[in-house]
Amino acid sequence: QVQLVESGGGLVQAGGSLRLSCSAPRSIFSSINAMAWYRQAPGNQRELVASITSGGSTKYADSVKGRFTISKDNTKSMVYLQMNSLKPEDTAVYYCYANWPLPGVDHWGQGTQVTVSS
């Protein structure tokens, strides 16, 4: 099991910003196929927010395009999610995800709460 540790969640007013961070083991970071951020709001299924491949290609959910940015720092073994112009509907537990070493082998962080007040 790959240990993923999220941080950076919290309470913010609508229109504000937060940056989530996810650390992964340095020993395998460069070989992780893809990492992503998912979120799950109460009563809803977990949904993909943004993903980034080992080559740096990114994808975003339509609901966050233009507001959220996923990035990674290979030197620090970190993945980030910069969230701007936050809306109350962004309120959820956000989970860091990694696919390693093979397709279908998934790893999850413990989650971090993001609450956006109106």
Protein Blocks (a to p, Z undefined) as FASTA:
>chain_A
ZZdddehiacddehiacdddddddfklmmmpfbdcdddddehiacddfbdcdfkopacdd
fklgokaccdddfklopacdddehiafklgccdddddddfbehiacddebjaddddZZ
